[in-house]
Amino acid sequence: MIAIFDIASGMVRRTVNCPNTEIIYNIGLGEDYITVQEVPQGPARVVGGQIELIPSPPAEPTYADLRRAAYPPIGDQLDAIWKTFAMLDPAQLDPDTLAMLNLVEAIKSQYPEPSASN
């Protein structure tokens, strides 16, 4: 198999699987070739007689990526939510939320924050 590349830029234009006797018929003006074992997976160029893959540019971040990076850590978000639930009348909470709040408060009691003097 051969990789046919542009002589000026080194960019691989195509790969061809052909017998040696037919290579000449596959090379165009301004092109050359090198023998390769497999088709390059993505854009490639020839540098010093070797195939070099060209890395794809990073994808533009989506709004979700930008939001995820900007939000405070999940732990801080949850802490604020549980503090708000703790200020409510327990009768206002559904049973699952109340059970989770009790568990969170029990864990916080078991492992209290260190005081500012420590």
N, C-alpha and C positions, 0 to 999 in steps of 0.2 A: 504494500500500500504506500502511496506517496501523498505528501502534503504539498500542494502547489501554492506558492506565495509570491507576492508582489516584491520585486527586487528592491525597489526604492524604499518601501515602508517596512518590509518584512512581514506584513500581514498575510496570514494564511487565508486564501480565497476559497479553497475547496480541497477535499481529499478524494483520491481516485484509487480504486483497486484494479490494477491492470498489469499485464505481463510487461517485463522490461522492454520487450520489442515494441510496445505501443506507447511508452512514456512520451516519446517525442511528439506524438499526435495529440497529447493532452496539455502540452505546455504552450502558452500563448506568448505574444510579444511582451517583454518586460516582466516575464515570470521565470521562476526557477522552481526546483523541487528538492525535497529531502525525503528519504525513506522513513516511514513511521510504522510502529507496531499496531497503533490503534488510532481511531479518530479522536482529535482533541475535543474535550468536553467543554465547549464554550469558545469565545473569541480567543485567538492565539496569534502569535507572531514567531518568526524564526530569528533567533539571536545566537550568533556564533555557531551556527549549524544545529542548534537544538530548538525544539518547540518550547515556547514559554506561554503559559496561559495568561490572559489579560484579566485581572480581577474586575468584576462588575462593580460599578459605582454603588455606594450604599443607597438603599431605598429611602425616599423622602419619608420622614416620620408622619404617621397619620395623626388625626386629632386625638385618638385614643392613646397613642404613644406619648404625645405631648402632655396630655392630662395626667397620665400615669406618672410621668416624671415630675410633674409639678405638685401633685397631691402630697400632703404630709404622709408619713408612714402609717400603714394600716393600724398598727398598735395604738398610735396616738388618736386616730379617728375613732377606733372602738372605745378607747378610754373615755373620750368626750361623750359618746353615745351612752355608755353605761352610767356615767356620772349624771347625765340628764334623766335616765330612767330611775336612778336612785332617788331623785328629788320628787318624783311623782308619787301619788297615792297608789300603793300596791294594788288596790281594787281596780285601778284603771288599766293594769297590765294583763295581757292574756297569760294563761298558766305557763306556757312554754317560756315566754319572756321573763316572767317572774322567777321561774326555776333557774334560768340561766343567770339572771341578776344575782340571785342568792348564791350561786356557785362562784361567780366572779367576786362578789364581796367576801365570801369565805376564803378564797385564795388570797385576796388582798390583805385580809386580816392575818392569815398564816404567814405571809411574806410582806410585811409592811415596808413602805419606802423609808430609807434611812433619813434621819432628821438632818437639818441643815448644819448642825454642829459636828456631825461625824466626818 
